[in-house]
Amino acid sequence: MKSVLVLYYSRGGHTARISRAIADHLVSQGHQCDMMHISEAKAEGVDWAKYDVVALGACVLYGSYHKSVFEFAATHQAELSAKASSFFSVNVVARKPEKRVPENNKYLQKFIELSAWKPNDVKVIAGKVDYPSWRWYDRMMIQLIMKITDGPTDPKAVIDYTDWDDVKVYADHLVSLAK
């Protein structure tokens, strides 16, 4: 049995849902798994010694990650680097299969370039378009981006591009990283 911590930043709830699916799958396989939003981890602290593996996941909005993701990675660079660890990026550009390849995903590459922590293991997970739940400004901006990139623009569209079976494969992969 391995112990895994899934840390995440979620703006609209989809990255939290992915994190929960990872945790639920690991527990169903007999492992111990905790999950924490990075704001909770910052406020309460993390008992790093408790975990064999740490995964940090974050969503992309307007081409980048929230500044708190970079701050958390910088503050805890030593702890993340000392553990078996992985970074997963949730973004809608990964709706295209070729953009799920880490080397082809500019948002994941941007994280690696800008982050103080340089993860040895990375994963790209396709996100979700949910126009009805987004603020009008976000909806308009993302529709414009989608129009440019040949994505969905219907303001009523709710499309989950996440490959949930692949999320389980990633969860199993996390356990394999433990030393």
Disulfide bonds with the S-S distance in Angstrom:
none
